[in-house]
Amino acid sequence: MSFLIDSSIMVTSQVLFFGFGWLFFMRKLFKDYEVRQYVVQVIFSVTFAFSCTMFELIIFEILGVLNSSSRYFHWKLNLCVILLILVFMVPFYIGYFVVSNIRLLHRQKLLFACVLWLTFMYFFWKLGDPFPILSPKHGILSIEQLISRVGVIGVTLMALLSGFGAVNCPYTYMSYFLRNVTDADILALERRLLQTMDMIVSKKKRIALAHRTMFQRGEVHNKPTGFWGMIKSVTTSVAGSENLSLIQQEVDALEELSRQLFLETADLHATKERIEYSKTFQGKYFNFLGYFFSIYCVWKIFMATINIVFDRVGKTDPVTRGIEITVNYLGIQFDVKFWSQHISFILVGIIIVTSIRGLLITLTKFFYAISSSKSSNVIVLLLAQIMGMYFVSSVLLIRMSMPLEYRTIITEVLGELQFNFYHRWFDVIFLVSALSSILFLYLAHKQAPEKHMAL
């Protein structure tokens, strides 16, 4: 009876997560597109639902909600379904919709979709060869074999995003990195943009008048054809007519300059708004957060370097370790086990909420940047693939943030994975991503004033 009650709780939560994923899909991703494939909506929503359910089970693990056997069963079920989606279903439909966009392959699109899926499976399987991710005794289609490879891709993605986010967040929030922009700078740049636009219009008028003159003289109808005719029309000009090719080159150069001036003007307006915003109470609050995150970024880079150099992986979760150090330093009586449970619950909850929110915001921006009516189905499926791998990898890494007694079922369900490898791999990719982001943002910040002066 208790199993049925536990299962009804899990099914109800999955339906709610599915509904939220469906609403996010309809209201955010596909609101500007009329072509909608229900199979894409269902796959995206199901992936989101089972991903969130894994996080729900982590919270239930800490709080002791549901029977232990029920949690184990739903852990197994969720992992099997999410791996089935990520390894078999989503890659196949990505190949199917890619082939559907190619007219020459329409008649055999199912066959070519299967070929693309088999190609994906080959590279997906070969991905595990260079990494010491699990024991060789596991079967080909075991959970350990599949989740180990999904974990490599997902942890790499998480580390890249975390490294860039740790650097970009203080750079975005801190007013220290804002360059000084005045109204005079904006007006001067806008004046240059208007002058450039006037020059473009003037030269295009000259081209139009020259074409009209040539048409009136009958030169358009009597234009020589063939290769030598094209060479002659480019290299020679009729007496009294404009050198159209030279003027067109000038127009192209001016249009490129106008695009750069427009982007720089928009950037100056955005910087001016950020300067005004930084003077408000909320702006000062985010400026303080920027200093906090900058300290966190330096600490995280330092710790990642230490972990890589000394090949170190923590055995105790950070919360319990921090409380033990504080209690020993202050020499007070404190129930470490009791409070580590509650603080771990809060910490894991914050990690889960921020992970889901941050990933959905990133997916939305990415979708708007590259999607079109033809490619949108493929892109949404790619986002679903990234989302599922990201969340599965989050479970692998969040496990270390939990007290030892709450890791038992998660460790049993995930199998004999080399958990230490994933933490070391995360540190390596995080360090590379963070240092690359620092270099990139430094060069961008340094070149911005120089670009402004050049324009």
Secondary structure, 3 states (H helix, E strand, C coil): CHHHHHHHHHHHHHHHHHHHHHHHHHHHHCCCCCCCCHHHHHHHHHHHHHHHHHHHHHHHHHHCCCCHHHHHHHHHHHHHHHHHHHHHHHHHHHHHHHHHCCHHHCCCHHHHHHHHHHHHHHHHHHCCCCCCCECCCCCCCCHHHHHHHHHHHHHHHHHHHHHHHHHHHHHHHCHHHCCCCCHHHHHHHHHHHHHHHHHHHHHHHHHHHHHHHHHHHCCCCCCCCHHHHHHHHHHCCCCCCCCHHHHHHHHHHHHHHHHHHHHHHHHHHHHHHHHHHHCCHHHHHHHHHHHHHHHHHHHHHHHHHHHHHCCCCCCCCHHHHHHHHHHHHHCCCCCHHHHHHHHHHHHHHHHHHHHHHHHHHHHHHHHHHHCCCCCHHHHHHHHHHHHHHHHHHHHHHHHHHCCHHHCHHHHHHHCCECHHHHHHHHHHHHHHHHHHHHHHHHHHHHHHHHHHHHC
